[in-house]
């Protein structure tokens, strides 16, 4: 199951771990990751999904992670115009993200 015909998440996973494009076609394309997760929770297939999306389902034991050692890291960048550096909302966002990163790094040894 995929959320796009181009297999964006699956293609990235395959390239990182197998050094080539996947030679698969999804049986179902559902253009919404939440709906893909819902289908998986109802035993309607498998997929590659971001961890943040499945955390609650894992805690509830509604989904199971297979091949966890083959996880793919994602880099996300916060960008803004330099002239807005001192804007209160930007500063608040940066402080909040730094706090979350510190907490996350304390919980996760990787």
TIFIRO-863965 format. One line per 8 residues: their letters; for each residue x, y, z of N, C-alpha, C. Coordinates in Angstrom, 3 decimals. Atoms other than C-alpha are relative to their C-alpha. Layout:
<sites>
A> X Y Z X Y Z X Y Z | ...;
</sites>
This chain:
<sites>
XXXXXXXX> 0.849 -1.155 0.000 0.000 0.000 0.000 0.906 1.233 0.000 | -0.805 -1.210 0.100 1.369 3.431 -0.887 -0.921 1.210 -0.064 | 0.816 -1.201 0.124 0.177 7.015 -0.766 0.269 0.733 -1.295 | -0.259 -0.609 1.300 1.524 7.786 -4.240 0.524 -1.027 -0.983 | -0.464 0.941 1.028 2.123 5.961 -7.507 1.522 0.019 -0.139 | -1.465 -0.118 0.133 5.727 7.231 -7.470 0.738 -0.673 1.160 | -0.559 0.708 -1.164 6.286 5.362 -4.157 1.056 0.824 0.743 | -1.053 -0.843 -0.580 8.125 8.282 -2.479 0.670 -0.574 1.240;
XXXXXXXX> -0.598 0.537 -1.227 8.643 6.703 0.965 0.679 -1.334 -0.283 | -0.543 1.320 0.327 9.187 3.202 -0.388 1.264 0.128 -0.850 | -1.165 -0.193 0.878 11.597 4.419 -3.085 1.208 0.466 0.798 | -1.114 -0.494 -0.815 13.717 6.321 -0.539 0.563 -1.120 0.873 | -0.416 1.129 -0.832 13.830 3.295 1.793 0.810 -0.990 -0.824 | -0.655 0.984 0.865 14.789 0.972 -1.070 1.370 0.495 -0.441 | -1.286 -0.543 0.458 17.509 3.264 -2.375 1.035 0.021 1.116 | -0.956 -0.066 -1.109 19.094 3.725 1.037 0.513 -1.379 0.390;
XXXXXXXX> -0.396 1.312 -0.510 19.130 0.043 1.959 0.399 -1.004 -1.078 | -0.287 0.975 1.045 19.285 -1.792 -1.369 0.711 0.612 -1.207 | -0.757 -0.726 1.037 20.990 0.863 -3.570 -0.630 -0.104 -1.387 | 0.694 0.018 1.286 18.351 0.585 -6.301 -1.453 0.373 0.210 | 1.429 -0.302 -0.070 14.773 1.496 -7.119 -0.779 -1.284 0.256 | 0.809 1.206 -0.229 12.074 -0.881 -5.928 -0.671 -0.451 -1.295 | 0.663 0.561 1.180 10.665 -3.171 -8.592 -1.361 -0.548 0.408 | 1.311 0.410 -0.479 7.217 -3.287 -7.059 -1.044 1.007 -0.458;
XXXXXXXX> 1.143 -0.864 0.270 3.822 -1.862 -7.835 -0.965 -0.145 1.169 | 0.934 0.109 -1.117 1.453 -1.008 -5.008 -1.338 -0.573 -0.460 | 1.330 0.541 0.302 -1.811 -2.933 -4.921 -1.059 1.079 0.209 | 0.942 -1.073 -0.302 -3.543 0.112 -3.458 0.769 1.300 0.156 | -0.564 -1.330 -0.203 -2.735 3.826 -3.659 -1.048 0.815 0.747 | 0.894 -0.795 -0.849 -4.299 5.863 -0.872 0.730 1.316 0.262 | -0.758 -1.263 -0.057 -3.289 9.546 -1.095 -0.051 0.725 1.343 | 0.031 -0.599 -1.326 -3.341 10.124 2.675 0.632 -0.993 0.980;
XXXXXXXX> -0.715 0.920 -0.899 -0.918 8.625 5.215 -0.858 -0.452 1.175 | 0.882 0.402 -1.100 -3.511 8.639 8.000 -0.935 -1.130 -0.443 | 0.895 1.037 0.513 -5.814 6.557 5.805 0.763 -1.294 -0.267 | -0.836 1.195 0.169 -2.965 4.169 4.935 0.137 -0.695 1.354 | -0.125 0.573 -1.336 -2.404 3.671 8.670 -1.321 -0.641 0.441 | 1.308 0.551 -0.364 -6.125 3.137 9.211 -0.227 -1.347 -0.689 | 0.143 1.266 0.733 -6.125 0.434 6.525 0.876 -1.086 0.623 | -0.906 0.969 -0.629 -3.133 -1.272 8.155 -0.570 -0.465 1.342;
XXXXXXXX> 0.594 0.359 -1.296 -4.832 -1.147 11.561 -1.168 -0.968 -0.165 | 1.123 0.898 0.278 -7.744 -2.988 9.943 0.435 -1.220 -0.831 | -0.538 1.209 0.629 -5.476 -5.751 8.572 -0.171 -0.015 -1.520 | 0.218 -0.085 1.441 -5.701 -4.507 4.984 1.295 0.184 -0.789 | -1.239 -0.102 0.748 -2.022 -4.575 4.016 1.168 0.431 0.859 | -1.221 -0.475 -0.657 1.470 -3.367 4.854 0.482 1.236 -0.746 | -0.569 -1.178 0.641 3.357 -0.166 4.130 1.190 0.480 0.818 | -1.053 -0.701 -0.720 6.330 1.957 5.124 -0.580 1.348 0.405;
XXXXXXXX> 0.564 -1.253 -0.505 5.218 4.847 7.333 0.963 0.659 0.970 | -0.852 -0.688 -0.981 6.955 7.512 9.426 -0.352 -0.415 1.420 | 0.189 0.432 -1.381 7.426 6.560 13.070 -0.966 0.918 0.751 | 0.872 -0.916 -0.728 5.707 9.717 14.342 -1.471 -0.316 -0.250 | 1.382 0.275 0.373 2.548 8.616 12.552 -0.541 -1.262 0.678 | 0.471 1.283 -0.527 2.416 5.129 14.059 0.247 -0.186 1.497 | -0.334 0.134 -1.426 3.568 5.819 17.653 -1.199 -0.441 0.837 | 1.174 0.344 -0.799 0.065 5.670 19.120 -0.469 -1.421 -0.306;
XXXXXXXX> 0.425 1.350 0.392 -0.844 2.538 17.156 0.950 -1.055 0.555 | -0.976 0.924 -0.599 2.355 0.879 18.421 -0.316 -0.173 1.484 | 0.324 0.068 -1.428 1.504 1.758 22.044 -1.262 -0.821 0.246 | 1.266 0.736 -0.135 -1.992 0.344 21.520 0.106 -1.438 -0.505 | -0.236 1.331 0.573 -0.466 -2.784 19.949 -0.943 -0.301 -1.169 | 0.853 0.143 1.184 -2.511 -2.194 16.781 0.829 -0.236 -1.261 | -0.918 0.258 1.111 0.516 -2.312 14.468 1.314 -0.513 0.564 | -1.293 0.540 -0.403 3.901 -3.965 14.586 1.044 0.485 -0.996;
XXXXXXXX> -1.114 -0.399 0.861 7.196 -2.667 13.250 0.820 -1.233 -0.314 | -0.898 1.058 0.446 9.163 -5.177 11.229 1.268 0.666 -0.537 | -1.271 -0.478 0.554 12.803 -4.692 10.244 0.368 1.391 0.520 | -0.269 -1.316 -0.587 13.263 -1.772 12.640 1.439 0.457 -0.234 | -1.405 -0.342 0.226 17.018 -1.908 12.074 0.216 0.628 -1.387 | -0.114 -0.612 1.333 16.358 -0.734 8.494 -0.710 1.355 -0.078 | 0.656 -1.315 -0.020 14.903 2.627 9.547 0.758 0.992 -0.877 | -0.575 -1.074 0.810 15.525 5.680 7.374 -0.134 1.294 0.796;
XXXXXXXX> 0.032 -1.288 -0.709 16.439 9.001 8.995 -0.501 1.073 -0.957 | 0.536 -1.091 0.785 14.684 12.116 7.809 0.601 1.310 0.490 | -0.516 -1.308 -0.372 16.250 15.567 7.768 -1.056 1.038 -0.341 | 0.968 -1.060 0.190 13.869 18.449 8.227 0.673 1.305 0.405 | -0.649 -1.280 -0.248 14.993 22.064 8.087 -1.036 1.071 0.292 | 0.822 -1.166 -0.297 13.430 25.135 9.660 0.629 1.166 -0.762 | -0.522 -1.109 0.798 13.812 28.045 7.255 -0.903 1.222 0.160 | 0.734 -1.258 -0.090 12.779 31.681 7.512 0.873 1.091 -0.593;
XXXXXXXX> -0.767 -1.130 0.521 13.785 35.033 6.040 0.836 0.582 1.132 | -0.897 -0.519 -1.029 16.780 36.438 7.908 -0.531 1.271 0.648 | 0.497 -1.263 -0.574 15.072 39.793 8.364 -1.075 -0.247 1.063 | 1.021 0.326 -0.997 12.414 38.004 10.495 0.551 -0.810 1.176 | -0.638 0.807 -1.049 14.925 36.316 12.824 -0.497 0.349 1.397 | 0.405 -0.420 -1.343 13.781 38.349 15.841 -1.512 -0.032 0.223 | 1.454 0.053 -0.161 10.065 37.796 15.261 -0.341 -0.954 1.150 | 0.322 0.828 -1.178 8.504 36.426 18.492 -0.464 -1.422 -0.344;
XXXXXXXX> 0.489 1.332 0.355 6.770 33.514 16.760 1.145 -0.897 -0.451 | -1.162 0.777 0.454 9.996 32.392 15.084 0.869 -0.376 1.193 | -0.820 0.282 -1.180 11.934 32.668 18.340 -0.663 -1.043 0.902 | 0.725 0.974 -0.813 9.239 30.752 20.229 0.071 -1.391 -0.629 | -0.067 1.279 0.710 9.239 28.017 17.579 1.389 -0.622 0.157 | -1.374 0.497 -0.128 13.037 27.688 17.706 0.239 -0.526 1.418 | -0.176 0.452 -1.395 13.031 27.459 21.542 -0.754 -1.309 0.242 | 0.815 1.205 -0.195 10.250 24.878 21.475 0.636 -1.212 -0.669;
XXXXXXXX> -0.641 1.109 0.713 12.000 22.730 18.871 1.281 -0.442 0.695 | -1.228 0.355 -0.715 15.292 22.882 20.782 -0.307 -0.807 1.256 | 0.392 0.751 -1.196 13.550 21.717 23.971 -0.413 -1.420 -0.367 | 0.454 1.326 0.422 11.881 18.843 22.123 1.175 -0.854 -0.451 | -1.167 0.753 0.453 15.183 17.838 20.527 0.814 -0.474 1.191 | -0.747 0.409 -1.187 16.905 17.795 23.909 -0.702 -1.160 0.707 | 0.744 1.083 -0.630 14.140 15.643 25.387 0.095 -1.274 -0.823 | -0.071 1.167 0.879 14.182 13.347 22.369 1.371 -0.651 0.086;
XXXXXX> -1.358 0.555 -0.073 17.965 12.939 22.534 0.263 -0.677 1.342 | -0.155 0.656 -1.302 17.749 12.075 26.241 -0.680 -1.368 -0.003 | 0.751 1.257 0.027 15.201 9.330 25.484 0.570 -0.984 -1.002 | -0.426 0.853 1.105 16.799 7.979 22.313 1.521 0.024 -0.092 | -1.467 0.016 0.012 20.465 6.882 22.474 0.596 0.137 -1.399 | -0.555 -0.069 1.363 20.818 7.028 18.656 0.140 1.396 -0.462;
</sites>
